[in-house]
Amino acid sequence: MRNFSSMLEQQANRTMELSEWEQRWQENRTGFHQLEVHKMLQNNYDKVVNGRSGVRFFFPLCGKAVDMKWLADLGHSVVGVEISEMAIRQFFQENNLTYSEESVPSIPGNTEKSISLYQCDLFSFSSSVAGQFGAIWDRGSLVAINPKDRDRYAALILSLMAADCRYLLDTFLYNPDLYEGPPFFVPDEQVLSLFGSSCTVELLQSEDALNDKWRNWGLDSMIENVHLITLKAPK
């Protein structure tokens, strides 16, 4: 059996430009969008919230995820980052929320009560824009960024984590020889290599996610994993 390093090499040079993601929204090629709240978030909600109320959630590469409205309705606040203006507009329209524009450190923000979405390259975002967060829901973000940018991505996420942050990370395991991504193959070993030095990484849930969509893409297996990542106490 091949080790995870050799499997990662299969997609190491795969890149998608930001313009390609914007084009997907323009052409309605958004099979990654889910109409219902993600079941992995629902199943592990209590572990993420951990008894807290009014938690600030961060959504990297948020799209128009209905999860944001769900969390806001539960009394939390949400900050999301998305490159597509169309996705942001559709989120507000489809959820009957008011769309407005304001300038926040040169990054356009769109705010409705407890939901603020920023249209920008994720790597242009930082804690200087919106502070740090008590929770992060990463569904479709780490698995969507170009594999060569993962170290940079992890550094950004860590910089956005408050001391009590609980980071819920969704990843996929499949044979990268059969599909070039995205979503990209992210093995558990790489999750540990990205976050394990400064965080505790716990696998909360692992499910067989193979369906007709993945089969049509040539895959014969698909495992979806959810990890809970928390900062280690300083020594």
Number of C-alpha atoms within 10 A of each C-alpha: 3 6 8 14 11 10 17 19 12 16 20 15 11 15 16 14 10 13 10 10 17 18 14 13 15 14 9 9 12 14 8 12 13 12 10 10 15 13 10 19 20 13 12 17 13 11 13 24 18 12 8 10 11 15 22 23 26 27 22 20 24 27 27 24 22 18 22 25 21 14 22 18 11 11 14 19 21 25 22 25 23 22 19 24 19 15 20 24 18 15 21 20 12 10 11 9 16 12 15 13 11 12 10 12 11 9 15 16 21 23 19 12 10 17 20 19 26 28 21 19 14 18 11 11 18 14 14 9 13 15 12 20 24 20 24 26 22 22 23 22 21 23 20 18 21 21 23 13 13 17 12 11 19 16 12 17 19 18 14 22 21 17 14 14 22 22 24 25 24 22 24 21 19 20 16 17 12 12 17 16 17 17 18 25 26 22 17 18 12 15 18 16 11 18 19 16 11 15 16 15 21 13 13 16 14 16 12 12 14 15 12 10 10 15 12 9 12 13 18 13 14 18 13 16 21 22 21 21 25 24 20 14 10 6 3
